[in-house]
Amino acid sequence: MKRVTLVLPSSDEKRSSAVSQAGAEHLGIGYIAAYLRQRDVPVKILNFQVDSYISYWELAEKAPVKDANDCAEQILATEPEIVGMSITGITIREALDISYRLKELRPELLIVWGGHQAFYSARDLLHREPCVDAVVASDGEITMGRLVDAMATGAELRSITGLYLRGEKGLMVYTGPPPEPALDDLPEPARDTLEEMISRGMNITDARISTSRGCPFKCTFCVDPSLGYRIKWRARSAELVVQEMKNLVERYGIKFFWFSEDNFIPPSKRGRQRASEIADLLIESGLKVGYRALLRADAINGERELIAKLMRSGLSCVYIGVESGSPRRLEYFKKHESPEEYYAVLQQLREARVGLQIGFIMFDPFTSWQDLKIDGHFLHSVGQMYLYSNYCQTLDVFPGTEISTMLIKRGMLAVDFSYDSPYDVYDWEVAEIGHLGKAFMRGYTADFIEIDKFFQRFAVVDVPAFWRRAHNGDLGEDMVRRIQTIADKHLGTLNDTGLQFFESALDIAMTDWSEEAFDRQRIAHLHRSAEIRENLIRDLATLPPDITSKITCLTGTAVSTVAEPC
């Protein structure tokens, strides 16, 4: 049987899993590895992002991106005959360097790429990058299994559906629609990366888990519509989801799960019923775990009983891709949701004491000054200006998305825009807004990331966990109200401070733009945020030790030797 090595390249970009509290695991690779191993295929996983993850959470200097030569040598040491790489926009340069080095050292090696960025740029990749032999379209488990079989028997790769291959004159050949596995038929993903992090001394309490795939919606900025799933949303059964959670608790002592899919609950009767079944099984199991789920606002609007049940089962935080509070922007994003719906749902979550994370695109090429004012006040009104990351994001434009086509048609994006193009190099309808957006993004430095992660962990994991304990009768309500009062005080102050900083930056951009003036405001806001963090820590220290020991942002979330705030 052919030996396979699955690789996740690293990057020095801050928006990678290296700074995610969910950990450095990649479940896509984990699923492919488990599927191949079930078929007795020897598989190794090399996740080059682990070093960056450990470096970040140790609060040390960031680990340098591994040199392509070092990565290639480490890959070849596993003696692979097939190398599969999962690619993202921020790792594609490193992936190309590694692939070319592998081809120099082992020209006969089959190199297969997968992931959204590889999938929708397959034509250009195969035409321009001879180091890439094939690209997997969409889900990779079955296709990779068939590819390994074909390599072992000498069969033509063109006989395998779900591949993009290089044909005559370097032109792409598409072998046909990819198989879409029934998710309950797949084994649980391999946890090699989780075990590696534990073996390297990390105090792992969190893990990713995937319960569904796909999205039935067509947001203009999103890559999902281009994936071409025939079944727009597929889900694992409640029984298998909860069983995997039990297994991870028993094997690794996991206490918190990050559901890693776009739609844990789609806005449908079937989706809500499955979520209710998962909650029932978690409650029956007696598992004392928390979890975060991603979903749309319309999936839970008015569903107070479901929200309450999910909260009792462990739901600590909901991530909602709000993207904007401006009706105009929501329309051209094709969100099919309204600010009024967002206000209603966020109020329902507050009442249920469920934490909130939001996705928010503050700046895009069509944003107006009025949009920015609306969005700043929207974020403040829902208490989300406490995180710099909520109001600094500029739109990343990806090939294959509807918004990339819109920009090309308007002459605001190069017609040859592709996988190797920077994802933020487009023209802006208002140039000064572009200057401001890029300044905000450049200002999202390690200091701000550290502060954001601290406050975010406290707000969306720690505080909801205490409310869950109170609802379960494990903690007195007087104590949790005391904790909530402390949270409201300091998160509220930071929310106000965030709005003041944002509005001062708007004033600078709308009058006489100065990078130096912006940086002075940004540094002042950084110092004020650090001061608020110290005040919060001081107030939390007044709580009983058995309470403070459960506040994970104080005890550190990843490295057992770290006693400083996370």
N, C-alpha and C positions, 0 to 999 in steps of 0.2 A: 504494500500500500504506500502511496506517495506521502512523503512527510510535508506538513504544512506549518508555516510560521505566520501568525497574524500579528500585525504591527500597528500601533497607534503612535504616529510621529508627535514630537513635542513642538512647542512654539514659545516665544517669550511674550506673546500677546497676553494681556491681563484678562481678556474675555474668554479664556479657555477653562477647562475643568480644573486647571491648576489652582484656581482661586475659588472654586465652587465648594460650598460646605457639604455638598452631596458626595464628595470624594472624587477620585481620579478614575474610577471604573468606567469602562465603555461596554454597555450591555449588548450592543450590536455584535461586537467581536466575541463577547462571552457566549451569546446564543449560537453563533457559527461554530465556535470551538466545541461547545457541548454537542451540537448536532453531528459534527464530524467524528468526535470521539465515540458517540453512540454507534457509529458505523466502523469503529476500530481504526480510524485514521489517526496517526500520531500528530498531535498538534501542540505547538508552543505559542504562548502569548507574550509579546514584548511590548509593554506600555511605557514609552519613553517620557510620558508626562508625570510619572510617579515622583521622579526627583524634584520637579518643579513644585508639585503639590506638597511634598514633605518640607521643602525649603520654605515655601510660603507660610505654612502653618506653624513652623518653628520660629516664625518671625525673624528669620535669618535673611541674609542677602539672597536675592533670587538666584536660583540655580541657572547656569548658562544652558542654552539649548545645546543638546548633544551634537557634536561634530558628526557630519555625514559619514566620515570614514569610520569613526568609532561605532556608530549605529550599524553600518554595513558589516563590520567585523563581528559585532555581537549577533546580528541576524545570521550570518554565515556559520557562526559557531554552533547553531542549532541544526545545521546540515539540512536545510530545507530543499525541497524540489519545487515547491510553490510558495510564493510569498503573497499574502493578501494584506493590503493597507486600507485602513479607513481614513478618509480624507475630509477635512473641513477647510473653509476658506482661509483660516489663519495658520493651517499647517501645510498648505499645498506646496509652498516653496521648499520647505524642509523635506517633504515627501519626494519631490522631484530630485533633490540633491542625493537623497539616499538611494532612490531607484537607479539613477545614473551610475552611482558608485557600485551598486550591486551588479549592474550589467557589465561594468568594466572588469569586475573580478570574476563574475560567473555569467557569461553571455547567454548560456542556455537556460538560465533560471526563468521560470514563468512568473511574471509580476502582474498581479491583478489588483485593481483599485475598486473601491466601493465608497458609498456615502453620497449625500445629496449633491455636493459640489462636483464630484466625479461623474455622477449620473447625468446631470443636465449639461455638462461640458464635454461629454464623451466624444463628440465629433471632432472638436478642436484638439482635445488631448491626443487622440489616436493619430490625427493628421500631423501634429507638431512635436509630439514627445515619444520618440521611439523606445524609451525605457518602459513605457506602459504597454503591456501586451493585450490586456483585456480590461473592460469595465463591467462590473455587475450592475444590472438595472434593478433598482428597488431592493426588496428583501433578498438576503444573500444565502440563507441556510441551504435550501434545496439546490439552488444553482451551483453553489460551491461544492456540494456533495456530488452532483453530476459531473462537474468539471474534474474533480479528483478521480472519479471512475473513468472518465474519458482519457485522462492522462495515463492511467494505469493500463488501460486496454489498447491505447493507440487510436481511439476513435476521434473523429473530427470534432473540434470544438464547435463548429457551426451547427452541429446536431443538437446542441444544448440551448434551449430557449432561455431568455433572460440575460444575454450577453451582448456587449458591443465589442466587436473585433476589428482588427485592421485588415482590410482587403487589398485588392490590387491598387497600385499607385497611392497607397496610404489612405484610401478612402474607407470610411467606416462601414461596417456591415452589422446590421441589427438582426439577431437571430430569432426574434419574436417575443411576445409578451412573457414577462417573468412569472414563474409560479408564485402563488400567494398562499403560504402554508396556513392551515388552521392552527391558531396559536396554542390550543390545548394539546395538539399533537407534538409540539416541540418540547424538548427537555428543558429543565431549568438552566439558565445561563451559567457557564463556568465562572468561578469566582477567583481566578488566578491572581488578579490585581488586588482584590481584597486581602487575600492570604499573603501576598507580597508586602502590603502595607503593614499588616499585623506582624509579620516576621521581622520587619525593620524597626519595630519598637513603637509603632503608633497605637495610640489608645482609641481604636476604632469603635465608635458607637453608632454610626450612621451608615446606611447602605442605600443604593439605588434599587428600584424594582420597576419592571414594566408590566402593565396589565392590559394594554391595548395598543393598536397601531392605526394610523390614518386619521384623516380629518375630512368631513364632508363640506367644509366651507372653502371659499376662494378669495381670501384676503390678497390684495394686489401685491403686497410686499413679501409674501410667504412662498417658499419653495414647494410646499406640499401639493398644490394643485398640479404642478408639473410632473409629479411622480407617476401619475397615471394609474393609481390603484383602481382596479375594477370594483372591488368591494371597498367603499370609502372609509368604513370604520369596522375594524375587527377587534374582538375582545376575548380575553381569557375568562374562563368560568370563575365565579366567586370562590369555589372550593379550591381550585389550584392556586389562585392568588394567595389566599390565606395560608394554604399549606406551605408555600414557598416562604412566606413571612415567618411561620413557625420554624421552618428549617434554619433560616438565617439567625433567628434568636437562639436556637439550641446550639448551632455550630460556632457562632461567632459572638454571641452576646449582643446582637444588634438591638438598639433601643429606639431608633428613629429611622423611618423610611421616607425616601424621596421618590415619589411616583414619577417616572421619567417618560411621560407621554403628553401629547398636546391636549387630549380630551379624555380625562378620567371619567367624566360624565358628559356625554353629548346631550344636547337638549331634545331628548326623545324618551318615550315611555320605557323602552328597552334599556336605555342607558341608566336612567334613574333606578329602575328595578334592580339592575346588577349592582349598582352602588349600594343600595339598601341591603342586598344579600351579603355583600362583603362586610358591611357594618354589623349585621346580625351575627355572622360567623366570628368576627373579631371579638364581639362582646361575649359570645358563648365560649370562646376559647380561653378567656381570662388573660390574654396577652396584655401586658402593661407596656404598650408601645405607642409612639406618636407617629404621625405621618403628614406629609405635605402632598397636595394634589393640584394638578393643573386643569383648569376648565374654563369655559366661557361663562359670562355672567348670566346669559339666558338659560343656561342649564339648571340653575338653582334659584332663579328669581321666583319668589313666592313659595319656595319649597322649605318652609321653616321646620317642619317635622323631619324631613330628610336631613337638613343641616344639623339639627339637634342630635339625631341618631348617629350621624357620622362623627360628630364631636365626641359623643360618649364612647365611640369605638376607637378613638385615638386621633381623629383629625385635629391637627394643631394649626395648620396653615393652608390657605388656598392661594394659588397663584393664578391671577386673571390677566390675560393680555388686554388691558384697557386701551393702550396705545395713544389715546387722546381724549380730551374732554371737549374738543371743538367739533360741533356737528358737521362742519364743512370738511374737516379732515377725515372724520369717520366715514363720510360718504365716499371720498375717493380712495380710502383704504378698503372699501367694501366690507366693513365690519358687520353691517346689518344689526347694529346695536346702537343705543342712544345714551347720552349722558344721564338722562333720567333713569334709565334702567341700571346704569352703574351706581348711581346714588342709592337706589332702592336696595340693590344686592349688597353693597358695602355696609349699609345700615343693618341689614339682616345678619351679616357676619359679625358685626360689632355686638349686636344683641346676643348672639350665640357664643361670644367670647372666642371666636376663631381668628387666628392671626391672618394677616393679609400681605401678600407680595403682589406687585403689579408689574406687568411689562408696559413700558411707556416710551414712545418715540417722540421726543420733544422737538427734534429738528428733522425736516426732510426738505427736498428741493422746492416744494410748493408752499412751505409754511409762510404765513404772513405775520406781521407784528401783532395784529389782533388775535391770531391763533395763539401766539406765545403768551399774551396776557390772559386769555381764556384758560389755557392749559396750566399756567402757574397758579391761578386762583382755584382751578379745579383740584389740582394736587393738594394744595393747602387745605381746602375744604374737606378733603377725605383723609387728612392727616399723613400724607405721603411725601411732604417736602422735607422730612427728617433724613432722607437718604439722598446724597449727592447723585448716586447712580440713577435715581428716578427722573432727574431733570437734565442730565448731561448727554443723553444718547442721541447721536445722529443716525439717520437711517443707513443701514448697510444694504446696498442694492446688489442682488445676485442675478447671474444669467438665468434666463428661463422664467423669471417672474413677470407678472403683468406690468408692474411699475417700471421695470427695466425697458420694456417695449414702449411704454408711454414716454419715457425720457428720451429714448432714441428717436422716436417720431417727432418730438419737439426740438430736436437738435441739442439736447442738454446732456447727452451721453454718447460716447463714441460708438459708431456702428459696429466696430470690431470688438466691442466689450465682451470679455470672456473670462475664463478661470484665472488667468494671471493678471487681470486688471484689478487695481485697488477698488475696494467696494464702496469707497466714499469719494471717488473722484468723478463728480458730476457737476454741472452748472446749477446755480441757484437762481430762482426768479428774483430774489432780493439778495444781492451779494453780501450785504452787511450781516444778514442773518446767517449766511454761511460762515463768515468770519467768527461770529459769536458761537455757533455750534461747534466749530472745530476747536475753538479756545476752551470750551467746556470739556470736550473730549480729551484734549491734551492735559487738562487740569486734573483728570481722574488718575492721580498718581497713587503710588503704594500707600502713602499716608492716608489718603481718603478711602482707599479700598479697605484698609485695616479698620478704620473707624466705622465705615458702613457695615462691614461684616459683624462687628461687635453689636451695634444697635439692632441690626436686622435679626441676629440670632436671639437677642433678648426679646424683641417684640413679637417675632413670629414662631419661636420655638419655646422659649422659657416661660413667658407669661401665660400663653394658652395651656401649657402643661400643668401649671398650678391650678388653673380653673378646672381642668379635666379631673385633677385629683380631688378638688372640692366637690364636684358633681358626683364623683364616685364614693364620696364619704371618707376619703383618705386624708383630708386636710380641712381644717375649719375655715368657714367662709370669711370670718373676720381677718384671718391672716392673708388670704388671697386678695381681699379688698385692700389691705394695706400695701401689698405688692403692686396692685393695679394703680393705686394712688401715686406711688413712686414712679411707675412707668408713665402715667399720664402727665405728671409734672415735667419730667425731663424730655420725653419724646415730644410733648407739646411745645416746650421751649425750643427744641431743635427744629421742629416743624416751622415755627415762626421765624427762626433765624434763617432757615433755608429760603423762605419766601423773600425775606429782606435782601439776602444776597442775590437771588435771582432777579429781583426787580432792579437792584442797583446795577447789575450787569446789563440788563435791558436798556437802562438809561444811558449807559456808556455807549452801547452799540447804536442807539437811535440818535445820538447827538454827535459826538466826535470820537469815533472808535480809537481806542488805545489799548494795545496788548498789555502795556505796563500797568495801566489803570485797572484793567480786569484782573491781572495777577495780584495786585495789591488787595483787591476785594476778596479774591479767592483765598489768599493766605490768611487774611483776617478771619474769614469764615472757617478755615481749617483750625486756627487757634481757638476760636469760639467753640467749635464742635468738640475739640479735645477737652476743653474746660467743662463742657456739659457732661462729657463721658466721666470725667473725674468726679464731678458732683453726683452723678448717678451711682458710681461705685461706692462713694462715701455713704450715700443713703442706704444702699443695699447692705453695707457692712453692719448696719444697725439691726438687721434681721437675725433671728436665731441661726446658729451654725448649721442645724439640720436643714434649714431652708437655703442658705447661701451655698451649701455643698451641692444643691440640685440646680443651681443657675449655671448653665453650661458656658455662657459667655464669660463668666468669671473663672471657671476652672480650666478652660481650654478644651477645644473640641477634637483635637487630633493627636497631639504629641504628648505622651505621658509625662515627659520631663518638664513640660512648660507649665509654670504656675502663674504666668502673666495673663491678662485678659486675652480672649481669642480675637 
